[in-house]
Amino acid sequence: MPMVTATQLRKRIGEILDAVEFHGERVILTRRGRPAAAIVPIADLELLERLGDRLDAAEADEAANDSDNQGRIPWEKVKAASRALAAGDRADAEEIERVLADPNEEWTPLEDVLAEAERLP
């Protein structure tokens, strides 16, 4: 696989794009002598995205079938966690365990949580 520096890329962008688009070459871009990125044919990128989608779906199926994930999640806690994550906050593991272990929590079925999450912006 050819390697091209950022400087060479600026000088030869047309030639490099032709090699990638028309000849299916993959080009590694380097910065300070280290690989930094790659230019690949669009078909390669589409394949990578499909593979990633399949892996994500497989992981979701595995999680959904995991007996540890069959309980209910308190919807208010999911919304609060979602807002915190969107704001860049992170809950620590002890706080999450405390909330999930609280027997007084009002729980919402996972299906309802997922349906509501799809409606969020």
SEKOL-276523 format. One record per residue: residue number from 0; residue in three letters; z, x, y of N, C-alpha, C in turn. Coordinates in nm, 2 decimals, always signed. Each point is the difference from the previous one (the first is absolute). Layout:
SEKOL-276523
> pos,code,n.pz,n.px,n.py,ca.pz,ca.px,ca.py,c.pz,c.px,c.py
> NUM,ALA,Z,X,Y,Z,X,Y,Z,X,Y .
...
//
This chain:
SEKOL-276523
> pos,code,n.pz,n.px,n.py,ca.pz,ca.px,ca.py,c.pz,c.px,c.py
> 0,MET,+0.00,+0.09,-0.12,+0.00,-0.09,+0.12,+0.00,+0.09,+0.12 .
> 1,PRO,-0.10,-0.02,+0.09,+0.00,+0.09,+0.12,+0.11,-0.02,+0.09 .
> 2,MET,+0.04,+0.11,+0.07,+0.11,-0.01,+0.10,-0.06,+0.03,+0.13 .
> 3,VAL,+0.05,-0.07,+0.10,-0.06,+0.01,+0.14,+0.12,+0.00,+0.09 .
> 4,THR,+0.00,+0.10,+0.10,+0.10,+0.00,+0.10,-0.03,-0.11,+0.11 .
> 5,ALA,+0.10,-0.03,+0.07,-0.01,-0.10,+0.11,-0.11,+0.05,+0.10 .
> 6,THR,+0.00,+0.13,+0.03,-0.10,+0.05,+0.09,-0.14,-0.02,-0.06 .
> 7,GLN,-0.02,+0.04,-0.13,-0.13,-0.02,-0.06,-0.04,-0.15,-0.01 .
> 8,LEU,+0.10,-0.09,-0.02,-0.03,-0.14,+0.00,-0.06,-0.04,+0.14 .
> 9,ARG,+0.06,+0.04,+0.11,-0.06,-0.04,+0.13,-0.14,+0.05,+0.02 .
> 10,LYS,-0.03,+0.12,-0.06,-0.14,+0.05,+0.02,-0.10,-0.06,-0.10 .
> 11,ARG,+0.05,-0.05,-0.11,-0.09,-0.04,-0.11,+0.02,-0.14,-0.05 .
> 12,ILE,+0.05,-0.09,+0.09,+0.04,-0.13,-0.05,-0.12,-0.08,-0.06 .
> 13,GLY,-0.11,+0.01,+0.06,-0.12,-0.07,-0.05,-0.04,+0.04,-0.14 .
> 14,GLU,+0.00,+0.14,-0.01,-0.04,+0.05,-0.13,+0.10,-0.03,-0.11 .
> 15,ILE,+0.13,+0.00,+0.04,+0.11,-0.03,-0.10,-0.01,-0.15,-0.04 .
> 16,LEU,-0.02,-0.08,+0.10,-0.01,-0.15,-0.03,-0.12,-0.03,-0.09 .
> 17,ASP,-0.11,+0.07,+0.02,-0.12,-0.02,-0.08,+0.04,+0.04,-0.15 .
> 18,ALA,+0.06,+0.11,-0.01,+0.04,+0.05,-0.14,+0.09,-0.09,-0.07 .
> 19,VAL,+0.09,-0.06,+0.07,+0.09,-0.10,-0.06,-0.07,-0.13,-0.03 .
> 20,GLU,-0.07,-0.05,+0.10,-0.06,-0.13,-0.01,-0.11,+0.00,-0.10 .
> 21,PHE,-0.09,+0.09,+0.01,-0.12,+0.00,-0.08,+0.00,+0.08,-0.13 .
> 22,HIS,+0.09,+0.09,-0.01,+0.01,+0.08,-0.12,+0.13,-0.01,-0.07 .
> 23,GLY,+0.09,-0.09,+0.05,+0.13,-0.02,-0.07,+0.10,+0.11,+0.00 .
> 24,GLU,-0.02,+0.10,+0.09,+0.09,+0.11,+0.00,+0.13,-0.04,+0.06 .
> 25,ARG,+0.11,+0.07,-0.04,+0.13,-0.02,+0.05,+0.03,+0.13,+0.08 .
> 26,VAL,+0.05,-0.02,+0.12,+0.03,+0.12,+0.08,+0.15,+0.00,+0.04 .
> 27,ILE,+0.06,+0.12,-0.02,+0.14,+0.01,+0.04,+0.00,+0.07,+0.14 .
> 28,LEU,+0.07,-0.06,+0.09,+0.02,+0.05,+0.14,+0.13,+0.08,+0.00 .
> 29,THR,-0.01,+0.12,+0.06,+0.12,+0.09,+0.01,+0.04,+0.02,+0.14 .
> 30,ARG,+0.13,+0.02,+0.02,+0.05,+0.03,+0.13,+0.10,+0.12,-0.03 .
> 31,ARG,-0.02,+0.11,+0.07,+0.08,+0.12,-0.01,+0.00,+0.05,-0.15 .
> 32,GLY,-0.12,-0.02,-0.07,-0.01,+0.05,-0.13,+0.05,-0.09,-0.11 .
> 33,ARG,+0.06,-0.11,+0.04,+0.06,-0.09,-0.10,-0.08,-0.13,+0.00 .
> 34,PRO,-0.02,-0.06,-0.12,-0.07,-0.13,-0.01,+0.08,-0.11,+0.08 .
> 35,ALA,-0.07,-0.07,+0.09,+0.06,-0.10,+0.09,-0.05,-0.14,-0.03 .
> 36,ALA,-0.13,-0.01,-0.04,-0.06,-0.14,-0.02,-0.12,+0.02,-0.09 .
> 37,ALA,-0.07,-0.11,-0.03,-0.12,+0.01,-0.07,-0.10,-0.11,+0.05 .
> 38,ILE,-0.13,+0.04,-0.01,-0.10,-0.10,+0.03,-0.07,-0.03,-0.14 .
> 39,VAL,+0.01,-0.13,-0.03,-0.06,-0.04,-0.13,-0.10,-0.11,+0.01 .
> 40,PRO,-0.09,-0.02,-0.09,-0.09,-0.11,+0.01,+0.08,-0.14,+0.00 .
> 41,ILE,-0.06,-0.10,+0.06,+0.07,-0.12,+0.01,+0.03,-0.06,-0.13 .
> 42,ALA,-0.09,+0.02,-0.10,+0.03,-0.05,-0.14,+0.12,+0.06,-0.06 .
> 43,ASP,+0.03,+0.12,+0.03,+0.12,+0.07,-0.05,+0.12,-0.07,+0.07 .
> 44,LEU,+0.00,-0.02,+0.13,+0.11,-0.07,+0.07,+0.02,-0.14,-0.06 .
> 45,GLU,-0.10,-0.07,-0.02,+0.01,-0.14,-0.05,+0.06,+0.00,-0.14 .
> 46,LEU,-0.04,+0.10,-0.08,+0.06,+0.01,-0.13,+0.15,+0.03,+0.00 .
> 47,LEU,+0.04,+0.10,+0.09,+0.14,+0.03,+0.02,+0.08,-0.12,+0.05 .
> 48,GLU,-0.06,-0.08,+0.09,+0.07,-0.12,+0.04,+0.02,-0.10,-0.11 .
> 49,ARG,-0.10,-0.02,-0.08,+0.01,-0.09,-0.12,+0.10,+0.04,-0.10 .
> 50,LEU,+0.00,+0.13,-0.02,+0.10,+0.06,-0.09,+0.14,-0.02,+0.05 .
> 51,GLY,+0.02,+0.03,+0.13,+0.13,-0.03,+0.07,+0.04,-0.14,-0.01 .
> 52,ASP,-0.09,-0.09,+0.02,+0.03,-0.15,-0.01,+0.05,-0.03,-0.14 .
> 53,ARG,-0.07,+0.05,-0.10,+0.03,-0.02,-0.14,+0.14,+0.05,-0.03 .
> 54,LEU,+0.03,+0.12,+0.05,+0.13,+0.06,-0.03,+0.11,-0.09,+0.07 .
> 55,ASP,-0.02,-0.04,+0.12,+0.09,-0.08,+0.08,+0.03,-0.13,-0.08 .
> 56,ALA,-0.11,-0.06,-0.05,+0.01,-0.13,-0.07,+0.08,+0.02,-0.13 .
> 57,ALA,-0.03,+0.11,-0.07,+0.07,+0.03,-0.12,+0.15,+0.02,+0.02 .
> 58,GLU,+0.04,+0.07,+0.11,+0.14,+0.02,+0.04,+0.06,-0.13,+0.03 .
> 59,ALA,-0.07,-0.09,+0.07,+0.06,-0.13,+0.04,+0.02,-0.08,-0.12 .
> 60,ASP,-0.09,+0.00,-0.10,+0.01,-0.07,-0.12,+0.12,+0.05,-0.08 .
> 61,GLU,+0.01,+0.13,+0.00,+0.12,+0.06,-0.08,+0.13,-0.04,+0.07 .
> 62,ALA,+0.00,+0.01,+0.13,+0.13,-0.04,+0.07,+0.03,-0.15,-0.02 .
> 63,ALA,-0.10,-0.08,+0.00,+0.02,-0.15,-0.02,+0.05,-0.03,-0.14 .
> 64,ASN,-0.04,+0.08,-0.10,+0.04,-0.02,-0.14,+0.13,+0.07,-0.03 .
> 65,ASP,+0.05,+0.08,+0.09,+0.12,+0.07,-0.03,+0.12,-0.09,+0.01 .
> 66,SER,+0.08,-0.01,-0.11,+0.11,-0.09,+0.00,+0.10,+0.02,+0.11 .
> 67,ASP,+0.01,+0.12,+0.05,+0.09,+0.02,+0.12,-0.05,-0.07,+0.13 .
> 68,ASN,-0.12,-0.04,+0.00,-0.06,-0.06,+0.12,-0.02,-0.15,-0.01 .
> 69,GLN,+0.07,-0.06,-0.10,-0.02,-0.15,-0.02,+0.10,-0.08,+0.08 .
> 70,GLY,+0.09,+0.06,+0.07,+0.10,-0.07,+0.08,-0.06,-0.06,+0.13 .
> 71,ARG,+0.09,-0.05,+0.08,-0.04,-0.06,+0.13,+0.04,+0.10,+0.11 .
> 72,ILE,-0.07,-0.01,+0.11,+0.02,+0.09,+0.11,+0.04,-0.09,+0.12 .
> 73,PRO,+0.11,+0.03,+0.07,+0.03,-0.08,+0.12,-0.10,+0.02,+0.11 .
> 74,TRP,-0.07,-0.11,+0.03,-0.11,+0.00,+0.10,+0.05,+0.06,+0.13 .
> 75,GLU,+0.11,-0.04,+0.05,+0.05,+0.05,+0.13,+0.01,+0.16,-0.01 .
> 76,LYS,+0.04,+0.05,-0.11,+0.01,+0.14,-0.01,-0.14,+0.07,-0.01 .
> 77,VAL,-0.09,-0.07,-0.06,-0.14,+0.06,+0.00,-0.06,+0.00,+0.14 .
> 78,LYS,+0.02,-0.11,+0.07,-0.05,+0.00,+0.14,+0.07,+0.11,+0.08 .
> 79,ALA,+0.13,+0.01,-0.01,+0.07,+0.10,+0.08,-0.05,+0.14,-0.04 .
> 80,ALA,-0.01,+0.03,-0.13,-0.05,+0.13,-0.04,-0.14,+0.02,+0.05 .
> 81,SER,-0.09,-0.10,+0.00,-0.13,+0.01,+0.05,+0.00,+0.04,+0.14 .
> 82,ARG,+0.08,-0.07,+0.08,+0.01,+0.03,+0.15,+0.05,+0.14,+0.02 .
> 83,ALA,+0.10,+0.04,-0.08,+0.05,+0.13,+0.02,-0.10,+0.11,-0.03 .
> 84,LEU,-0.08,-0.02,-0.11,-0.10,+0.10,-0.04,-0.11,+0.00,+0.11 .
> 85,ALA,-0.04,-0.11,+0.05,-0.10,-0.01,+0.11,+0.05,+0.08,+0.12 .
> 86,ALA,+0.13,-0.01,+0.02,+0.06,+0.07,+0.12,+0.03,+0.15,-0.03 .
> 87,GLY,-0.03,+0.04,-0.12,+0.02,+0.14,-0.04,+0.14,+0.03,-0.05 .
> 88,ASP,+0.08,-0.10,-0.02,+0.14,+0.02,-0.05,-0.01,+0.01,-0.15 .
> 89,ARG,+0.10,+0.07,-0.06,+0.00,+0.01,-0.15,+0.15,-0.04,-0.04 .
> 90,ALA,+0.01,-0.09,-0.10,+0.13,-0.03,-0.05,+0.03,+0.11,-0.11 .
> 91,ASP,+0.13,+0.03,-0.01,+0.03,+0.10,-0.11,+0.02,-0.08,-0.13 .
> 92,ALA,+0.00,+0.08,-0.11,+0.01,-0.06,-0.13,+0.13,-0.08,-0.02 .
> 93,GLU,+0.11,+0.05,+0.05,+0.12,-0.07,-0.01,+0.00,-0.14,+0.06 .
> 94,GLU,-0.06,-0.01,+0.12,-0.01,-0.13,+0.07,-0.08,-0.09,-0.08 .
> 95,ILE,-0.11,+0.04,-0.06,-0.09,-0.08,-0.08,+0.08,-0.05,-0.12 .
> 96,GLU,+0.06,+0.09,-0.07,+0.08,-0.04,-0.12,+0.11,-0.10,+0.04 .
> 97,ARG,+0.07,+0.02,+0.11,+0.10,-0.09,+0.04,-0.05,-0.14,+0.02 .
> 98,VAL,-0.11,-0.01,+0.07,-0.06,-0.13,+0.03,-0.05,-0.07,-0.13 .
> 99,LEU,-0.06,+0.08,-0.09,-0.05,-0.06,-0.12,+0.11,-0.04,-0.10 .
> 100,ALA,+0.11,+0.07,+0.01,+0.11,-0.03,-0.09,+0.09,-0.12,+0.05 .
> 101,ASP,-0.02,-0.04,+0.12,+0.09,-0.11,+0.06,-0.03,-0.13,-0.07 .
> 102,PRO,+0.10,-0.05,-0.07,-0.02,-0.13,-0.07,-0.01,-0.12,+0.09 .
> 103,ASN,+0.04,+0.01,+0.12,-0.01,-0.11,+0.10,-0.13,-0.01,+0.07 .
> 104,GLU,-0.09,+0.09,-0.03,-0.13,-0.01,+0.07,-0.08,-0.12,-0.05 .
> 105,GLU,-0.07,-0.06,+0.09,-0.09,-0.11,-0.04,-0.14,+0.06,-0.03 .
> 106,TRP,-0.04,-0.02,-0.13,-0.12,+0.06,-0.05,-0.12,-0.09,+0.01 .
> 107,THR,-0.12,+0.07,+0.02,-0.13,-0.07,+0.01,-0.08,+0.05,-0.12 .
> 108,PRO,-0.07,-0.09,-0.07,-0.09,+0.05,-0.11,-0.11,+0.10,+0.06 .
> 109,LEU,-0.03,+0.10,-0.09,-0.09,+0.11,+0.04,-0.13,-0.06,+0.04 .
> 110,GLU,-0.05,-0.10,-0.07,-0.13,-0.06,+0.04,+0.00,-0.06,+0.14 .
> 111,ASP,+0.11,-0.06,+0.04,+0.01,-0.05,+0.14,+0.00,+0.12,+0.10 .
> 112,VAL,+0.07,+0.10,-0.03,+0.01,+0.12,+0.08,-0.14,+0.06,+0.02 .
> 113,LEU,-0.08,+0.01,-0.11,-0.13,+0.06,+0.01,-0.10,-0.09,+0.08 .
> 114,ALA,+0.01,-0.13,-0.02,-0.08,-0.10,+0.07,+0.03,+0.01,+0.15 .
> 115,GLU,+0.13,+0.01,+0.04,+0.03,+0.01,+0.14,-0.04,+0.13,+0.06 .
> 116,ALA,+0.01,+0.11,-0.08,-0.04,+0.13,+0.05,-0.15,+0.01,+0.03 .
> 117,GLU,-0.08,-0.08,-0.08,-0.14,+0.00,+0.03,-0.03,-0.07,+0.13 .
> 118,ARG,+0.08,-0.08,+0.05,-0.02,-0.07,+0.13,+0.05,+0.08,+0.12 .
> 119,LEU,+0.07,+0.11,-0.03,+0.05,+0.09,+0.11,-0.11,+0.07,+0.06 .
> 120,PRO,+0.01,+0.03,+0.13,-0.11,+0.08,+0.07,-0.01,+0.14,-0.05 .
//
